[in-house]
Amino acid sequence: TFFKKNKNWEVFTERGWIGAPQVIDTRPPTRQSGDVPILWQSFSGVEVKCSQNIFDDTTATLMDFSEFAPGEIGFLYLLPFSPTCALIEATVFWIGWLRNQSARLLMR
């Protein structure tokens, strides 16, 4: 909580009130309850089972942004359960909700 008092700002913190000549508030604007989301998060995953050892089950890949084009917001996970089995998941942020079929196209 903060407010202007005379020429200074008063800011309430967990340690009490602090005065300052300036306050820079970097929080995003408060969204109204009827506002639509700015971006939707959609994801799709598939468990892959292989007949040969192709996964390193000691290493997971988290938030791999390399497969997405500039301007796209998305990432991939690779979570190996064993050398022959892993979960591969794609996550994308988009202006609309992706149907399951569209999200699965990310996996190709």
OpenMM code with the backbone's topology and positions (N, CA, C; nanometers):
from openmm import Vec3, app, unit

residues = "THR PHE PHE LYS LYS ASN LYS ASN TRP GLU VAL PHE THR GLU ARG GLY TRP ILE GLY ALA PRO GLN VAL ILE ASP THR ARG PRO PRO THR ARG GLN SER GLY ASP VAL PRO ILE LEU TRP GLN SER PHE SER GLY VAL GLU VAL LYS CYS SER GLN ASN ILE PHE ASP ASP THR THR ALA THR LEU MET ASP PHE SER GLU PHE ALA PRO GLY GLU ILE GLY PHE LEU TYR LEU LEU PRO PHE SER PRO THR CYS ALA LEU ILE GLU ALA THR VAL PHE TRP ILE GLY TRP LEU ARG ASN GLN SER ALA ARG LEU LEU MET ARG".split()
positions = [
    Vec3(0.0847, -0.1182, 0.0000),
    Vec3(0.0000, 0.0000, 0.0000),
    Vec3(0.0885, 0.1234, 0.0000),
    Vec3(0.0556, 0.2208, -0.0838),
    Vec3(0.1311, 0.3459, -0.0820),
    Vec3(0.0402, 0.4605, -0.1220),
    Vec3(0.0750, 0.5787, -0.0753),
    Vec3(-0.0009, 0.6985, -0.1105),
    Vec3(0.0892, 0.8197, -0.0957),
    Vec3(0.0507, 0.9276, -0.1636),
    Vec3(0.1287, 1.0512, -0.1597),
    Vec3(0.0833, 1.1345, -0.0400),
    Vec3(0.1819, 1.1822, 0.0363),
    Vec3(0.1549, 1.2650, 0.1535),
    Vec3(0.2457, 1.3863, 0.1446),
    Vec3(0.1850, 1.5020, 0.1190),
    Vec3(0.2598, 1.6253, 0.0932),
    Vec3(0.3470, 1.6048, -0.0304),
    Vec3(0.4802, 1.6170, -0.0171),
    Vec3(0.5688, 1.5998, -0.1339),
    Vec3(0.6353, 1.4623, -0.1359),
    Vec3(0.6055, 1.3785, -0.0410),
    Vec3(0.6657, 1.2456, -0.0328),
    Vec3(0.5598, 1.1370, -0.0492),
    Vec3(0.6087, 1.0173, -0.0683),
    Vec3(0.5240, 0.8996, -0.0745),
    Vec3(0.5404, 0.8221, 0.0554),
    Vec3(0.4337, 0.7635, 0.1013),
    Vec3(0.4364, 0.6746, 0.2168),
    Vec3(0.4067, 0.5337, 0.1659),
    Vec3(0.4966, 0.4415, 0.1990),
    Vec3(0.4840, 0.3029, 0.1539),
    Vec3(0.4772, 0.2135, 0.2768),
    Vec3(0.3757, 0.1283, 0.2825),
    Vec3(0.3631, 0.0352, 0.3938),
    Vec3(0.4248, -0.0978, 0.3543),
    Vec3(0.5185, -0.1460, 0.4359),
    Vec3(0.5833, -0.2752, 0.4141),
    Vec3(0.5568, -0.3637, 0.5344),
    Vec3(0.6045, -0.4862, 0.5286),
    Vec3(0.5871, -0.5766, 0.6428),
    Vec3(0.6645, -0.5280, 0.7652),
    Vec3(0.7566, -0.4353, 0.7464),
    Vec3(0.8329, -0.3782, 0.8588),
    Vec3(0.7810, -0.2415, 0.9013),
    Vec3(0.6717, -0.1978, 0.8426),
    Vec3(0.6134, -0.0697, 0.8794),
    Vec3(0.6149, 0.0285, 0.7635),
    Vec3(0.5952, 0.1566, 0.7958),
    Vec3(0.5872, 0.2622, 0.6950),
    Vec3(0.7254, 0.3150, 0.6598),
    Vec3(0.7445, 0.3452, 0.5303),
    Vec3(0.8690, 0.4043, 0.4802),
    Vec3(0.8299, 0.5246, 0.3956),
    Vec3(0.9032, 0.6351, 0.4107),
    Vec3(0.8795, 0.7528, 0.3284),
    Vec3(0.9832, 0.7628, 0.2184),
    Vec3(0.9424, 0.8130, 0.1021),
    Vec3(1.0345, 0.8279, -0.0108),
    Vec3(0.9858, 0.9411, -0.1004),
    Vec3(1.0805, 1.0135, -0.1656),
    Vec3(1.0390, 1.1203, -0.2560),
    Vec3(0.9788, 1.0669, -0.3863),
    Vec3(1.0129, 0.9433, -0.4231),
    Vec3(0.9600, 0.8820, -0.5453),
    Vec3(0.9280, 0.7360, -0.5187),
    Vec3(0.8285, 0.6858, -0.5902),
    Vec3(0.7947, 0.5439, -0.5878),
    Vec3(0.7765, 0.5000, -0.7322),
    Vec3(0.8409, 0.3912, -0.7684),
    Vec3(0.8252, 0.3348, -0.9025),
    Vec3(0.7515, 0.2028, -0.8865),
    Vec3(0.6315, 0.1983, -0.9369),
    Vec3(0.5462, 0.0804, -0.9253),
    Vec3(0.5508, 0.0047, -1.0574),
    Vec3(0.6152, -0.1115, -1.0575),
    Vec3(0.6308, -0.1895, -1.1805),
    Vec3(0.5258, -0.2990, -1.1945),
    Vec3(0.4302, -0.3022, -1.1040),
    Vec3(0.3247, -0.4030, -1.1158),
    Vec3(0.2388, -0.3739, -1.2387),
    Vec3(0.1872, -0.4798, -1.3037),
    Vec3(0.0971, -0.4559, -1.4171),
    Vec3(-0.0330, -0.3942, -1.3673),
    Vec3(-0.1063, -0.3264, -1.4550),
    Vec3(-0.2337, -0.2680, -1.4126),
    Vec3(-0.3293, -0.3761, -1.3627),
    Vec3(-0.4119, -0.3394, -1.2692),
    Vec3(-0.5111, -0.4320, -1.2166),
    Vec3(-0.6126, -0.4649, -1.3253),
    Vec3(-0.6369, -0.5938, -1.3424),
    Vec3(-0.7331, -0.6376, -1.4435),
    Vec3(-0.8720, -0.6389, -1.3826),
    Vec3(-0.9682, -0.5989, -1.4604),
    Vec3(-1.1073, -0.6018, -1.4166),
    Vec3(-1.1603, -0.7448, -1.4286),
    Vec3(-1.2562, -0.7802, -1.3475),
    Vec3(-1.3065, -0.9175, -1.3446),
    Vec3(-1.3653, -0.9621, -1.4786),
    Vec3(-1.4163, -0.8712, -1.5597),
    Vec3(-1.4741, -0.9078, -1.6885),
    Vec3(-1.3744, -0.9114, -1.8025),
    Vec3(-1.2486, -0.8748, -1.7752),
    Vec3(-1.1470, -0.8727, -1.8805),
    Vec3(-1.1189, -1.0135, -1.9311),
    Vec3(-1.0903, -1.0230, -2.0584),
    Vec3(-1.0497, -1.1512, -2.1156),
    Vec3(-0.8994, -1.1666, -2.0964),
    Vec3(-0.8492, -1.2886, -2.0936),
    Vec3(-0.7052, -1.3084, -2.0763),
    Vec3(-0.6256, -1.2444, -2.1897),
    Vec3(-0.5070, -1.1983, -2.1580),
    Vec3(-0.4173, -1.1433, -2.2593),
    Vec3(-0.3630, -1.2571, -2.3451),
    Vec3(-0.3161, -1.3624, -2.2807),
    Vec3(-0.2664, -1.4818, -2.3494),
    Vec3(-0.3212, -1.6052, -2.2789),
    Vec3(-0.3456, -1.7077, -2.3558),
    Vec3(-0.3868, -1.8362, -2.3009),
    Vec3(-0.2666, -1.9295, -2.3013),
    Vec3(-0.2550, -2.0107, -2.1973),
    Vec3(-0.1524, -2.1141, -2.1939),
    Vec3(-0.2183, -2.2456, -2.2334),
    Vec3(-0.1672, -2.3071, -2.3394),
    Vec3(-0.2169, -2.4370, -2.3849),
    Vec3(-0.0993, -2.5331, -2.3879),
    Vec3(-0.1267, -2.6575, -2.3589),
    Vec3(-0.0184, -2.7552, -2.3635),
    Vec3(-0.0732, -2.8910, -2.4022),
    Vec3(0.0169, -2.9715, -2.4539),
    Vec3(-0.0169, -3.1077, -2.4917),
    Vec3(0.1065, -3.1935, -2.4715),
    Vec3(0.0856, -3.3119, -2.4205),
    Vec3(0.1978, -3.4012, -2.3969),
    Vec3(0.1659, -3.5413, -2.4435),
    Vec3(0.2704, -3.6162, -2.4650),
    Vec3(0.2545, -3.7547, -2.5073),
    Vec3(0.3661, -3.8371, -2.4423),
    Vec3(0.3293, -3.9557, -2.3970),
    Vec3(0.4291, -4.0484, -2.3446),
    Vec3(0.4782, -4.1332, -2.4615),
    Vec3(0.6093, -4.1335, -2.4824),
    Vec3(0.6708, -4.2042, -2.5943),
    Vec3(0.7433, -4.3271, -2.5406),
    Vec3(0.7139, -4.4429, -2.6003),
    Vec3(0.7831, -4.5668, -2.5642),
    Vec3(0.8548, -4.6182, -2.6883),
    Vec3(0.9837, -4.6457, -2.6748),
    Vec3(1.0668, -4.6885, -2.7879),
    Vec3(1.1201, -4.8291, -2.7632),
    Vec3(1.1529, -4.8971, -2.8700),
    Vec3(1.2086, -5.0322, -2.8577),
    Vec3(1.3591, -5.0289, -2.8314),
    Vec3(1.4220, -4.9130, -2.8540),
    Vec3(1.5660, -4.8989, -2.8285),
    Vec3(1.5893, -4.7918, -2.7229),
    Vec3(1.7052, -4.7958, -2.6602),
    Vec3(1.7427, -4.6950, -2.5611),
    Vec3(1.7816, -4.5660, -2.6332),
    Vec3(1.6954, -4.4653, -2.6283),
    Vec3(1.7283, -4.3382, -2.6942),
    Vec3(1.7259, -4.2191, -2.5985),
    Vec3(1.6724, -4.2370, -2.4779),
    Vec3(1.6641, -4.1267, -2.3821),
    Vec3(1.7706, -4.1406, -2.2746),
    Vec3(1.8266, -4.0290, -2.2342),
    Vec3(1.9170, -4.0259, -2.1194),
    Vec3(1.8293, -4.0048, -1.9966),
    Vec3(1.8055, -4.1113, -1.9217),
    Vec3(1.7120, -4.1013, -1.8095),
    Vec3(1.7713, -4.0320, -1.6869),
    Vec3(1.8909, -3.9775, -1.7001),
    Vec3(1.9504, -3.8991, -1.5908),
    Vec3(1.9385, -3.7490, -1.6158),
    Vec3(1.8839, -3.7110, -1.7326),
    Vec3(1.8775, -3.5688, -1.7689),
    Vec3(1.7401, -3.5339, -1.8246),
    Vec3(1.6782, -3.4335, -1.7647),
    Vec3(1.5510, -3.3811, -1.8152),
    Vec3(1.5780, -3.2505, -1.8891),
    Vec3(1.4981, -3.2220, -1.9890),
    Vec3(1.5051, -3.0938, -2.0595),
    Vec3(1.3827, -3.0135, -2.0183),
    Vec3(1.4069, -2.8986, -1.9567),
    Vec3(1.2985, -2.8137, -1.9078),
    Vec3(1.2975, -2.6817, -1.9829),
    Vec3(1.1823, -2.6411, -2.0262),
    Vec3(1.1616, -2.5112, -2.0902),
    Vec3(1.2615, -2.4845, -2.2031),
    Vec3(1.2638, -2.5738, -2.3001),
    Vec3(1.3484, -2.5590, -2.4188),
    Vec3(1.2754, -2.4693, -2.5188),
    Vec3(1.3232, -2.3467, -2.5339),
    Vec3(1.2601, -2.2478, -2.6217),
    Vec3(1.3099, -2.2571, -2.7660),
    Vec3(1.4055, -2.3453, -2.7951),
    Vec3(1.4749, -2.3443, -2.9242),
    Vec3(1.3877, -2.3859, -3.0426),
    Vec3(1.2795, -2.4556, -3.0220),
    Vec3(1.1977, -2.5055, -3.1330),
    Vec3(1.0919, -2.4071, -3.1802),
    Vec3(1.0854, -2.2900, -3.1198),
    Vec3(0.9812, -2.1940, -3.1549),
    Vec3(1.0407, -2.0773, -3.2316),
    Vec3(0.9627, -2.0238, -3.3243),
    Vec3(1.0076, -1.9126, -3.4087),
    Vec3(1.0115, -1.7832, -3.3279),
    Vec3(1.0922, -1.6863, -3.3718),
    Vec3(1.0933, -1.5563, -3.3045),
    Vec3(0.9517, -1.4978, -3.2998),
    Vec3(0.9148, -1.4437, -3.1866),
    Vec3(0.7818, -1.3873, -3.1691),
    Vec3(0.6809, -1.4851, -3.1125),
    Vec3(0.7113, -1.6143, -3.1174),
    Vec3(0.6248, -1.7149, -3.0561),
    Vec3(0.6711, -1.7379, -2.9130),
    Vec3(0.5764, -1.7638, -2.8261),
    Vec3(0.6103, -1.7916, -2.6868),
    Vec3(0.5713, -1.9354, -2.6586),
    Vec3(0.6692, -2.0196, -2.6428),
    Vec3(0.6424, -2.1598, -2.6155),
    Vec3(0.7701, -2.2312, -2.5775),
    Vec3(0.7543, -2.3485, -2.5228),
    Vec3(0.8710, -2.4274, -2.4851),
    Vec3(0.8330, -2.5747, -2.4805),
    Vec3(0.9358, -2.6583, -2.4792),
    Vec3(0.9185, -2.8032, -2.4741),
    Vec3(0.9806, -2.8584, -2.3469),
    Vec3(0.9199, -2.9654, -2.2978),
    Vec3(0.9772, -3.0439, -2.1889),
    Vec3(1.0073, -3.1827, -2.2426),
    Vec3(1.1163, -3.2415, -2.1968),
    Vec3(1.1456, -3.3819, -2.2214),
    Vec3(1.1791, -3.4421, -2.0857),
    Vec3(1.0906, -3.5280, -2.0367),
    Vec3(1.1074, -3.5877, -1.9045),
    Vec3(1.1201, -3.7388, -1.9199),
    Vec3(1.2441, -3.7891, -1.9253),
    Vec3(1.2624, -3.9328, -1.9441),
    Vec3(1.2325, -4.0106, -1.8158),
    Vec3(1.1578, -4.1191, -1.8308),
    Vec3(1.1295, -4.2095, -1.7196),
    Vec3(1.2287, -4.3252, -1.7177),
    Vec3(1.2802, -4.3586, -1.8353),
    Vec3(1.3765, -4.4676, -1.8524),
    Vec3(1.4457, -4.4434, -1.9862),
    Vec3(1.5445, -4.5252, -2.0219),
    Vec3(1.6082, -4.5077, -2.1529),
    Vec3(1.5135, -4.5308, -2.2711),
    Vec3(1.3990, -4.5957, -2.2467),
    Vec3(1.3055, -4.6248, -2.3560),
    Vec3(1.1706, -4.5534, -2.3441),
    Vec3(1.1523, -4.4727, -2.2408),
    Vec3(1.0214, -4.4095, -2.2192),
    Vec3(1.0389, -4.2666, -2.1677),
    Vec3(0.9627, -4.1735, -2.2254),
    Vec3(0.9722, -4.0331, -2.1830),
    Vec3(0.8399, -3.9622, -2.2081),
    Vec3(0.8182, -3.8564, -2.1322),
    Vec3(0.7067, -3.7657, -2.1563),
    Vec3(0.7615, -3.6466, -2.2328),
    Vec3(0.6991, -3.6149, -2.3453),
    Vec3(0.7349, -3.4963, -2.4231),
    Vec3(0.6133, -3.4053, -2.4200),
    Vec3(0.6344, -3.2814, -2.3773),
    Vec3(0.5225, -3.1882, -2.3648),
    Vec3(0.5584, -3.0557, -2.4290),
    Vec3(0.4641, -3.0004, -2.5042),
    Vec3(0.4793, -2.8672, -2.5636),
    Vec3(0.3829, -2.7727, -2.4933),
    Vec3(0.4314, -2.6552, -2.4593),
    Vec3(0.3497, -2.5503, -2.3985),
    Vec3(0.3604, -2.4269, -2.4863),
    Vec3(0.2471, -2.3623, -2.5131),
    Vec3(0.2476, -2.2417, -2.5957),
    Vec3(0.1544, -2.1383, -2.5334),
    Vec3(0.1935, -2.0128, -2.5419),
    Vec3(0.1096, -1.9010, -2.4991),
    Vec3(0.0622, -1.8308, -2.6259),
    Vec3(-0.0696, -1.8129, -2.6383),
    Vec3(-0.1258, -1.7596, -2.7613),
    Vec3(-0.2470, -1.6743, -2.7270),
    Vec3(-0.2902, -1.5899, -2.8221),
    Vec3(-0.4029, -1.5003, -2.7966),
    Vec3(-0.5347, -1.5750, -2.7813),
    Vec3(-0.5392, -1.6975, -2.8266),
    Vec3(-0.6598, -1.7789, -2.8119),
    Vec3(-0.6250, -1.9154, -2.7563),
    Vec3(-0.7253, -1.9821, -2.7052),
    Vec3(-0.7075, -2.1161, -2.6519),
    Vec3(-0.6894, -2.2132, -2.7672),
    Vec3(-0.5892, -2.2996, -2.7602),
    Vec3(-0.5668, -2.3986, -2.8660),
    Vec3(-0.6453, -2.5247, -2.8348),
    Vec3(-0.7163, -2.5726, -2.9337),
    Vec3(-0.7853, -2.7005, -2.9170),
    Vec3(-0.6801, -2.8106, -2.9094),
    Vec3(-0.7198, -2.9235, -2.8562),
    Vec3(-0.6266, -3.0338, -2.8373),
    Vec3(-0.5584, -3.0736, -2.9679),
    Vec3(-0.6331, -3.0723, -3.0801),
    Vec3(-0.5746, -3.1103, -3.2084),
    Vec3(-0.4628, -3.0133, -3.2475),
    Vec3(-0.4843, -2.8845, -3.2264),
    Vec3(-0.3828, -2.7848, -3.2610),
    Vec3(-0.2612, -2.7985, -3.1714),
    Vec3(-0.2846, -2.8227, -3.0438),
    Vec3(-0.1732, -2.8377, -2.9508),
    Vec3(-0.0909, -2.9610, -2.9859),
    Vec3(-0.1567, -3.0668, -3.0308),
    Vec3(-0.0817, -3.1877, -3.0677),
    Vec3(0.0069, -3.1645, -3.1901),
    Vec3(-0.0310, -3.0701, -3.2768),
    Vec3(0.0544, -3.0379, -3.3914),
    Vec3(0.1895, -2.9844, -3.3453),
    Vec3(0.1930, -2.9238, -3.2277),
    Vec3(0.3195, -2.8742, -3.1742),
    Vec3(0.4174, -2.9876, -3.1491),
    Vec3(0.3656, -3.1059, -3.1271),
    Vec3(0.4493, -3.2201, -3.0924),
    Vec3(0.5220, -3.2781, -3.2133),
    Vec3(0.4801, -3.2438, -3.3334),
    Vec3(0.5404, -3.3042, -3.4531),
    Vec3(0.6752, -3.2461, -3.4853),
] * unit.nanometer
topology = app.Topology()
chain = topology.addChain("A")
for resn in residues:
    res = topology.addResidue(resn, chain)
    for name in ("N", "CA", "C"):
        topology.addAtom(name, app.Element.getBySymbol(name[0]), res)
